[in-house]
Amino acid sequence: MIVPKYALVENERRFVVAPARSPRLDAATAVLLDDLYIDGGRLRLRSNTAPDGGVILKLVKKYAGATPASRPMTNLYLDSDEFGVLARLPGCRVRKRRHRMPSGFVVDVFEGPLTGLILTEIEADFATVEAAATPDWVAAEVTADPHYDGGSLSRWTSADLAAHRARYG
């Protein structure tokens, strides 16, 4: 895999959480992620709000990778004025609350049009990600399913969400 200058390789695996087996989550410790997937490319504008109110604003570019589990990405951290300019660009939004688990996984509970969708992922070095034991609250791995990438999720219709619920509960 060719890694573009200034990019780092992100290694991750994604899974659907079985709602009936979802782990206990504390809303008070969740990070709020507001994403704008900008039309016409592979750019994501993210606002990351911590439970203490701290905010990180960034523009992310994810490149195609050798596998769905490993791909280069670049982050550019922004101030609020820069973020405001980019936030006016056309695109699709996703809002979720991210919970960190002791196992190294994170659990994303989606809001808005994706309410009811719960995904989990693990991100680490390649060997750790590949060797990670699947938690018992997982229904299925969707790492290789492009339908579950953030950009794709931002464009889900009510029919997509209904099909997901029919398949995974």
N, CA and C of each residue as an Amber inpcrd file, in Angstrom:
protein
   507
   0.8450000  -1.1760000   0.0000000   0.0000000   0.0000000   0.0000000
   0.8900000   1.2390000   0.0000000   0.5640000   2.1870000  -0.8540000
   1.2810000   3.4580000  -0.8900000   0.5990000   4.4010000   0.0880000
   1.3700000   4.9490000   1.0140000   0.8310000   5.8750000   2.0040000
   1.2090000   7.2900000   1.5750000   0.2030000   8.1410000   1.3100000
   0.5040000   9.5090000   0.8940000   1.2920000  10.2620000   1.9650000
   2.0680000  11.2430000   1.5270000   2.8480000  12.0650000   2.4430000
   1.9260000  12.6630000   3.4930000   2.3410000  12.6520000   4.7330000
   1.6430000  13.1790000   5.9090000   0.4910000  12.3100000   6.3930000
   0.2100000  11.2200000   5.7260000  -0.8810000  10.3460000   6.1510000
  -0.3580000   9.2780000   7.1060000  -1.2430000   8.8180000   7.9580000
  -0.9840000   7.6820000   8.8330000  -1.9430000   6.5680000   8.4390000
  -1.5690000   5.3360000   8.7230000  -2.4400000   4.2110000   8.3940000
  -3.3630000   3.9360000   9.5740000  -4.6500000   3.8870000   9.2750000
  -5.6680000   3.5470000  10.2640000  -6.0160000   2.0760000  10.0840000
  -5.9130000   1.3200000  11.1520000  -6.2940000  -0.0930000  11.1530000
  -7.5070000  -0.2340000  12.0550000  -8.5900000  -0.7360000  11.5040000
  -9.7950000  -0.8810000  12.3190000 -10.6660000  -2.0040000  11.7870000
 -11.4840000  -2.5260000  12.6860000 -12.5260000  -3.4820000  12.3220000
 -13.8320000  -2.9530000  12.8880000 -14.9260000  -3.1100000  12.1210000
 -16.2430000  -2.6200000  12.5210000 -17.2270000  -3.7890000  12.6310000
 -18.1490000  -3.6250000  13.5760000 -19.1350000  -4.6680000  13.8470000
 -20.4940000  -4.0370000  14.1460000 -21.5470000  -4.7680000  13.8610000
 -22.8980000  -4.4000000  14.2790000 -23.0990000  -4.9390000  15.6890000
 -23.6350000  -4.1030000  16.5640000 -23.9570000  -4.5320000  17.9280000
 -25.3730000  -5.0980000  17.9270000 -25.5480000  -6.2520000  18.5540000
 -26.8740000  -6.8370000  18.7180000 -27.5990000  -6.0400000  19.7990000
 -28.6780000  -5.3150000  19.4700000 -29.3310000  -4.4440000  20.4530000
 -29.6990000  -5.1560000  21.7540000 -30.1440000  -6.3870000  21.6660000
 -30.5430000  -7.1120000  22.8770000 -29.3560000  -7.4580000  23.7690000
 -28.1450000  -7.4520000  23.2010000 -26.9510000  -7.8060000  23.9830000
 -26.0140000  -6.6070000  24.1710000 -26.4860000  -5.4090000  23.8540000
 -25.6440000  -4.2160000  23.9300000 -25.0380000  -4.0720000  25.3290000
 -23.7650000  -3.6950000  25.3960000 -23.1430000  -3.5080000  26.7070000
 -23.7480000  -2.3010000  27.4290000 -23.5490000  -2.2280000  28.7270000
 -24.0220000  -1.0770000  29.5060000 -23.1930000   0.1300000  29.1050000
 -23.8740000   1.2130000  28.8090000 -23.2140000   2.4350000  28.3560000
 -23.6240000   3.5900000  29.2560000 -22.6630000   4.4290000  29.6020000
 -22.9030000   5.5850000  30.4600000 -22.9200000   6.8400000  29.6010000
 -24.0980000   7.4170000  29.4190000 -24.2440000   8.6010000  28.5650000
 -23.3850000   9.7670000  29.0570000 -23.1090000   9.8310000  30.3520000
 -22.3360000  10.9480000  30.9140000 -20.8690000  10.9210000  30.4820000
 -20.3850000   9.7750000  30.0130000 -18.9790000   9.6780000  29.6160000
 -18.7980000   9.6060000  28.0960000 -19.8920000   9.6930000  27.3680000
 -19.8320000   9.5680000  25.9070000 -19.3090000  10.8400000  25.2650000
 -18.6060000  10.6640000  24.1560000 -18.1440000  11.7640000  23.3170000
 -19.1710000  11.9320000  22.1950000 -19.5690000  13.1770000  21.9210000
 -20.5130000  13.4470000  20.8490000 -19.7330000  13.7510000  19.5760000
 -20.0080000  12.9850000  18.5180000 -19.3610000  13.1810000  17.2260000
 -20.4040000  13.6450000  16.2110000 -20.1640000  14.8160000  15.6460000
 -20.9910000  15.3510000  14.5700000 -20.1310000  15.3720000  13.3190000
 -20.5220000  14.6180000  12.3170000 -19.7400000  14.4920000  11.0820000
 -20.5110000  15.0320000   9.8880000 -19.7930000  15.7180000   9.0170000
 -20.3110000  16.1320000   7.7180000 -19.4470000  15.4470000   6.6710000
 -20.0530000  14.5600000   5.8820000 -19.3510000  13.9190000   4.7760000
 -19.5860000  14.8080000   3.5620000 -18.5520000  15.5380000   3.1730000
 -18.6570000  16.5670000   2.1450000 -18.8580000  15.9120000   0.7740000
 -19.8370000  16.4270000   0.0440000 -20.1270000  15.9040000  -1.2970000
 -18.9090000  16.0340000  -2.2110000 -18.7330000  15.0460000  -3.0940000
 -17.7390000  15.1370000  -4.1530000 -16.3520000  14.6590000  -3.7970000
 -16.2070000  13.8960000  -2.7300000 -14.8650000  13.4190000  -2.3840000
 -14.8870000  12.5050000  -1.1820000 -13.7400000  12.4090000  -0.5270000
 -13.5800000  11.5310000   0.6320000 -13.2170000  12.3450000   1.8690000
 -13.8260000  13.5170000   2.0090000 -13.5270000  14.3960000   3.1370000
 -14.6370000  14.3420000   4.1730000 -14.2150000  14.3290000   5.4440000
 -15.1600000  14.3540000   6.5660000 -14.7820000  15.5160000   7.4710000
 -15.7550000  16.3320000   7.8090000 -15.5780000  17.4140000   8.7560000
 -16.1750000  16.9340000  10.0700000 -15.3770000  16.9530000  11.1560000
 -15.8380000  16.3860000  12.4280000 -15.7220000  17.3910000  13.5570000
 -16.7830000  17.4400000  14.3440000 -16.7930000  18.1340000  15.6260000
 -16.8690000  17.0500000  16.6930000 -15.8890000  17.0400000  17.5930000
 -15.7570000  16.0210000  18.6270000 -15.9000000  16.7260000  19.9720000
 -17.0390000  16.5330000  20.6520000 -17.3090000  17.2140000  21.9120000
 -17.1860000  16.2230000  23.0640000 -16.2260000  16.4840000  23.9590000
 -15.9780000  15.6230000  25.1130000 -17.0240000  15.8880000  26.2030000
 -17.1750000  14.9640000  27.1370000 -18.1440000  15.1530000  28.2280000
 -17.8860000  16.4330000  29.0430000 -16.6260000  16.8830000  29.1020000
 -16.3150000  18.1030000  29.8540000 -16.5650000  19.3710000  29.0390000
 -17.0640000  19.2120000  27.8040000 -17.3690000  20.3570000  26.9580000
 -16.2570000  20.7610000  26.0140000 -15.0930000  20.1610000  26.1450000
 -13.9960000  20.4520000  25.2240000 -14.3390000  19.9990000  23.8200000
 -13.9310000  20.7870000  22.8340000 -14.2730000  20.4750000  21.4470000
 -13.0160000  20.4100000  20.5910000 -12.9400000  19.3770000  19.7610000
 -11.8810000  19.2370000  18.7590000 -12.5610000  19.3090000  17.3990000
 -12.0340000  20.1540000  16.5300000 -12.5810000  20.3310000  15.1860000
 -11.5400000  19.8880000  14.1810000 -11.9310000  19.0480000  13.2310000
 -10.9350000  18.5810000  12.2670000 -11.5620000  18.2170000  10.9290000
 -10.7100000  18.2530000   9.9250000 -11.0340000  17.8170000   8.5760000
 -10.2100000  16.5600000   8.3290000 -10.8660000  15.5000000   7.8730000
 -10.2220000  14.2020000   7.6930000 -10.3550000  13.7650000   6.2370000
  -9.2760000  13.2300000   5.7110000  -9.3230000  12.5890000   4.3930000
  -8.9120000  11.1400000   4.5860000  -9.7940000  10.2350000   4.1470000
  -9.4850000   8.8100000   4.1670000  -9.2420000   8.3730000   2.7350000
  -8.1340000   7.6940000   2.5290000  -7.7580000   7.1990000   1.2110000
  -8.1800000   5.7450000   1.0670000  -8.2600000   5.2790000  -0.1550000
  -8.4990000   3.8560000  -0.3880000  -7.3100000   3.0820000   0.1580000
  -7.5790000   1.9430000   0.7600000  -6.5050000   1.1530000   1.3480000
  -6.3430000  -0.1910000   0.6710000  -5.3290000  -0.9030000   1.1210000
  -5.0680000  -2.2350000   0.5860000  -6.1960000  -3.1990000   0.9520000
  -6.7750000  -2.9910000   2.1330000  -7.9100000  -3.7910000   2.5990000
  -8.8870000  -2.8400000   3.2720000 -10.1350000  -3.2610000   3.4810000
 -11.0890000  -2.4000000   4.1900000 -10.6700000  -2.1230000   5.6420000
  -9.8210000  -2.9830000   6.1980000  -9.4060000  -2.8270000   7.5930000
  -8.1740000  -1.9440000   7.7630000  -7.5430000  -1.5520000   6.6760000
  -6.2970000  -0.7910000   6.7800000  -6.2310000   0.2310000   5.6450000
  -6.2300000   1.5130000   6.0180000  -6.1820000   2.5530000   4.9860000
  -5.5390000   3.8240000   5.5250000  -4.8650000   4.5550000   4.6450000
  -4.2420000   5.8150000   5.0630000  -5.2950000   6.8990000   5.3070000
  -4.9750000   7.7900000   6.2440000  -5.8360000   8.9390000   6.4940000
  -4.9970000  10.1070000   6.9830000  -5.5080000  11.2980000   6.7580000
  -4.8450000  12.5250000   7.1660000  -5.8360000  13.3710000   7.9490000
  -5.3850000  13.9590000   9.0580000  -6.1980000  14.8700000   9.8590000
  -5.6190000  16.2640000   9.7900000  -6.4890000  17.2500000   9.6720000
  -6.1110000  18.6510000   9.7340000  -6.9740000  19.2810000  10.8160000
  -6.3400000  19.7770000  11.8900000  -7.0760000  20.3630000  13.0060000
  -7.3780000  21.8210000  12.7020000  -8.6000000  22.2370000  13.0270000
  -9.1250000  23.5290000  12.6180000  -9.4940000  24.3930000  13.8200000
  -9.5350000  25.7190000  13.6020000 -10.1250000  26.5910000  14.6180000
 -11.6020000  26.7720000  14.2490000 -12.3570000  27.4330000  15.1130000
 -13.8070000  27.5200000  14.9110000 -14.1750000  28.3110000  13.6550000
 -13.3900000  29.3190000  13.2910000 -13.6780000  30.0770000  12.0710000
 -13.4930000  29.2070000  10.8300000 -12.3960000  28.4590000  10.7780000
 -12.1420000  27.5670000   9.6440000 -13.2310000  26.5040000   9.5520000
 -13.5840000  25.9510000  10.7100000 -14.6260000  24.9250000  10.7570000
 -15.9500000  25.4870000  10.2270000 -16.2880000  26.7000000  10.6500000
 -17.5340000  27.3250000  10.2220000 -17.6220000  27.4970000   8.7220000
 -16.5170000  27.8620000   8.0890000 -16.4990000  28.0170000   6.6290000
 -16.7580000  26.6700000   5.9590000 -16.0610000  25.6370000   6.4000000
 -16.2060000  24.3100000   5.7850000 -17.5620000  23.6750000   6.0940000
 -18.1440000  24.0000000   7.2360000 -19.4380000  23.4190000   7.6220000
 -20.5660000  23.8530000   6.7030000 -20.3450000  24.8810000   5.9090000
 -21.3780000  25.3460000   4.9680000 -21.3530000  24.5750000   3.6480000
 -20.3550000  23.7130000   3.4710000 -20.2760000  22.9340000   2.2390000
 -21.3990000  21.8970000   2.1910000 -21.8270000  21.5210000   0.9790000
 -22.8840000  20.5110000   0.8750000 -22.3550000  19.1250000   1.2380000
 -23.2100000  18.3540000   1.8510000 -22.8530000  16.9940000   2.2240000
 -23.9390000  16.3790000   3.0810000 -23.6370000  15.2310000   3.6430000
 -24.5810000  14.5000000   4.4850000 -24.0020000  14.3670000   5.8820000
 -24.8720000  14.4270000   6.8660000 -24.4390000  14.4450000   8.2660000
 -24.7440000  13.1330000   8.9850000 -23.9030000  12.8490000   9.9760000
 -24.0980000  11.7250000  10.8870000 -23.7840000  12.2360000  12.2850000
 -24.6320000  11.8550000  13.2300000 -24.4100000  12.2470000  14.6330000
 -24.4580000  10.9710000  15.4750000 -23.4690000  10.8210000  16.3470000
 -23.4220000   9.6230000  17.1870000 -22.7340000   9.9350000  18.5050000
 -23.0060000   9.0920000  19.4820000 -22.3450000   9.1810000  20.7870000
 -21.3960000   7.9950000  20.8790000 -20.1370000   8.2930000  21.1640000
 -19.0980000   7.2580000  21.2080000 -18.7480000   6.9460000  22.6580000
 -18.8020000   5.6560000  22.9590000 -18.5000000   5.1560000  24.3050000
 -17.2460000   4.2970000  24.2380000 -16.2740000   4.5580000  25.0770000
 -15.0500000   3.7500000  25.1300000 -15.2560000   2.5870000  26.0960000
 -14.8900000   1.4000000  25.6310000 -15.0310000   0.1970000  26.4390000
 -13.6590000  -0.2110000  26.9810000 -13.6100000  -0.8710000  28.1380000
 -12.3230000  -1.3090000  28.6920000 -11.5600000  -2.2570000  27.7660000
 -12.2640000  -2.9430000  26.8710000 -11.6500000  -3.9200000  25.9650000
 -10.8570000  -3.2660000  24.8350000 -10.9420000  -1.9270000  24.7060000
 -10.2970000  -1.2450000  23.5910000 -11.2590000  -0.9340000  22.4650000
 -12.4400000  -1.5130000  22.5040000 -13.4710000  -1.2070000  21.5190000
 -14.1470000   0.1130000  21.8740000 -14.7530000   0.7380000  20.8750000
 -15.6630000   1.8540000  21.1070000 -17.0260000   1.4330000  20.5900000
 -18.0700000   1.9490000  21.2140000 -19.4370000   1.6750000  20.7830000
 -20.0430000   2.9970000  20.3420000 -20.5480000   3.0370000  19.1100000
 -21.1690000   4.2210000  18.5420000 -22.6790000   4.0330000  18.5040000
 -23.3840000   4.9070000  19.2220000 -24.8450000   4.9010000  19.2480000
 -25.3020000   6.0810000  18.3960000 -25.9410000   5.7740000  17.2830000
 -26.3110000   6.8000000  16.3130000 -27.5930000   7.5060000  16.7190000
 -27.6940000   8.7700000  16.2820000 -28.8530000   9.6020000  16.5840000
 -29.4730000  10.0900000  15.2850000 -30.5640000  10.8420000  15.3890000
 -31.2130000  11.4100000  14.2140000 -31.7850000  10.3240000  13.3240000
 -31.6000000  10.4550000  12.0000000 -32.1760000   9.4740000  11.0650000
 -31.6580000   8.0450000  11.2710000 -30.5140000   7.8930000  11.9430000
 -29.9410000   6.5520000  12.1600000 -30.2180000   6.0190000  13.5700000
 -31.1480000   6.6380000  14.2870000 -31.4840000   6.1800000  15.6380000
 -31.8260000   4.6960000  15.6090000 -31.2330000   3.9530000  16.5020000
 -31.4220000   2.5110000  16.5730000 -30.2180000   1.7360000  16.0560000
 -29.3620000   2.4040000  15.2910000 -28.1470000   1.7610000  14.7860000
 -27.0570000   1.8620000  15.8420000 -26.4490000   0.7420000  16.1600000
 -25.3330000   0.7030000  17.1090000 -24.2170000  -0.1160000  16.4740000
 -23.0650000   0.5090000  16.3300000 -21.8860000  -0.1680000  15.7930000
 -20.7800000  -0.1300000  16.8250000 -19.8240000  -1.0290000  16.6860000
 -18.6440000  -1.0060000  17.5270000 -17.4240000  -1.2040000  16.6360000
 -16.3120000  -0.6740000  17.0660000 -15.0800000  -0.8510000  16.2960000
 -13.8960000  -0.8890000  17.2400000 -12.8270000  -1.4260000  16.7020000
 -11.5510000  -1.3950000  17.4020000 -10.5360000  -0.8320000  16.4250000
  -9.7170000   0.0680000  16.9300000  -8.6770000   0.6970000  16.1250000
  -7.3690000   0.6130000  16.8990000  -6.3540000   0.0680000  16.2640000
  -5.0430000  -0.0930000  16.9010000  -4.0450000  -0.4860000  15.8110000
  -2.8850000  -0.9680000  16.2220000  -1.9370000  -1.4610000  15.2270000
  -2.5410000  -2.6980000  14.5610000  -2.0410000  -3.0240000  13.3770000
  -2.6350000  -4.0710000  12.5520000  -2.7460000  -5.4070000  13.2990000
  -1.6810000  -5.8210000  13.9710000  -1.6880000  -7.1210000  14.6590000
  -2.7470000  -7.1540000  15.7610000  -2.8770000  -6.0740000  16.5160000
  -3.8660000  -6.0200000  17.5960000  -5.2840000  -6.0730000  17.0360000
  -5.5270000  -5.3290000  15.9750000  -6.8570000  -5.3050000  15.3600000
  -7.2170000  -6.6820000  14.8210000  -6.2860000  -7.3070000  14.1310000
  -6.5650000  -8.6310000  13.5510000  -6.7830000  -9.6930000  14.6230000
  -6.0880000  -9.5780000  15.7530000  -6.1790000 -10.5890000  16.8040000
  -7.3040000 -10.3210000  17.8060000  -7.9600000  -9.1840000  17.7090000
  -8.9840000  -8.8130000  18.6930000 -10.1050000  -9.8380000  18.7300000
 -10.4280000 -10.2630000  19.9420000 -11.5440000 -11.1910000  20.1310000
 -12.8510000 -10.4230000  19.9580000 -13.7710000 -11.0100000  19.2430000
 -15.0660000 -10.3750000  19.0040000 -15.8880000 -10.4120000  20.2880000
 -16.3420000  -9.2510000  20.7640000 -17.1540000  -9.2340000  21.9930000
 -18.4540000 -10.0150000  21.8190000 -19.0010000 -10.5200000  22.9210000
 -20.2150000 -11.3300000  22.8390000 -21.4550000 -10.5070000  22.4890000
 -21.3440000  -9.1890000  22.5170000 -22.4850000  -8.3350000  22.1670000
 -22.5110000  -7.9590000  20.6880000 -21.6600000  -8.5780000  19.9030000
 -21.5930000  -8.3090000  18.4620000 -22.5120000  -9.2630000  17.7030000
 -23.2400000  -8.7210000  16.7150000 -24.0940000  -9.5530000  15.8570000
 -23.3500000 -10.0070000  14.6140000 -22.5160000  -9.1030000  14.0310000
 -21.8200000  -9.4510000  12.7950000 -20.6970000  -8.4640000  12.5260000
 -19.6530000  -8.9430000  11.8550000 -18.5850000  -8.0490000  11.4220000
 -18.9830000  -7.4320000  10.0830000 -18.7610000  -6.1130000   9.9560000
 -19.1120000  -5.4030000   8.7240000 -17.9260000  -4.5940000   8.1730000
 -16.7240000  -4.9360000   8.5940000 -15.5290000  -4.2140000   8.1490000
 -15.4530000  -4.1400000   6.6280000 -15.7140000  -5.2410000   5.9610000
 -15.5770000  -5.2980000   4.5030000 -16.8360000  -4.8550000   3.7670000
 -17.8810000  -4.4800000   4.4950000 -19.1340000  -4.0590000   3.8740000
 -19.1300000  -2.5410000   3.7120000 -18.9470000  -2.0280000   2.4990000
 -18.8730000  -0.5820000   2.3030000 -20.1590000   0.1490000   2.6790000
 -21.2470000  -0.5780000   2.8040000 -22.5240000   0.0090000   3.2130000
 -22.4370000   0.5720000   4.6350000 -21.4690000   0.0880000   5.4310000
 -21.3120000   0.5110000   6.8210000 -20.1630000   1.4980000   7.0290000
 -19.5500000   2.0000000   5.9540000 -18.5730000   3.0900000   6.0740000
 -19.3250000   4.3590000   6.4600000 -18.6350000   5.2760000   7.1290000
 -19.2710000   6.5100000   7.5610000 -19.9270000   7.2810000   6.4370000
 -19.2270000   7.4270000   5.3080000 -19.7920000   8.1500000   4.1790000
 -21.0530000   7.4970000   3.6570000 -21.0840000   6.1800000   3.6200000
 -22.2800000   5.4590000   3.1750000 -23.4080000   5.6060000   4.1910000
 -23.0710000   5.4830000   5.4710000 -24.0900000   5.6300000   6.5140000
 -24.7620000   6.9980000   6.4400000 -23.9840000   8.0190000   6.0960000
 -24.5380000   9.3780000   6.0370000 -25.6130000   9.5080000   4.9540000
 -25.6340000   8.5680000   4.0370000 -26.5990000   8.6190000   2.9380000
 -27.6850000   7.5420000   3.0510000 -27.7110000   6.8390000   4.1780000
 -28.7350000   5.8150000   4.3670000 -30.1220000   6.4410000   4.3030000
 -31.0390000   5.6850000   3.7430000 -32.4450000   6.0690000   3.7180000
 -33.1710000   5.3010000   4.8200000 -34.4310000   5.6220000   5.0200000
 -35.2190000   4.8710000   6.0000000 -35.3170000   3.4030000   5.5850000
 -35.2810000   3.1220000   4.2810000 -35.3170000   1.7340000   3.7970000
 -34.0290000   0.9960000   4.1760000 -32.8780000   1.6930000   4.1120000
 -31.6110000   1.0750000   4.5230000 -31.6480000   0.7080000   6.0010000
 -32.1570000   1.6310000   6.8200000 -32.2330000   1.3770000   8.2610000
 -33.2100000   0.2340000   8.5500000 -34.3250000   0.1940000   7.8400000
 -35.2940000  -0.8930000   8.0210000 -34.6800000  -2.2340000   7.6390000
 -33.9230000  -2.2750000   6.5450000 -33.2610000  -3.5160000   6.1280000
 -32.2320000  -3.9470000   7.1620000 -31.5040000  -2.9880000   7.7150000
 -30.5290000  -3.2970000   8.7690000 -31.2460000  -3.9090000   9.9750000
 -32.3400000  -3.2750000  10.4060000 -33.0860000  -3.7680000  11.5780000
 -33.6480000  -5.1670000  11.3170000 -34.1400000  -5.3950000  10.1130000
 -34.6880000  -6.7150000   9.7830000 -33.6210000  -7.7890000   9.8640000
 -32.3970000  -7.4210000   9.4970000 -31.3120000  -8.4020000   9.4850000
 -30.7020000  -8.6130000  10.8650000 -30.5180000  -7.5250000  11.6350000
 -29.7790000  -7.6110000  12.9100000 -30.6020000  -7.3430000  14.1480000
 -31.8730000  -7.0060000  14.0150000 -32.7160000  -6.7750000  15.1910000
 -32.7780000  -5.3260000  15.6200000
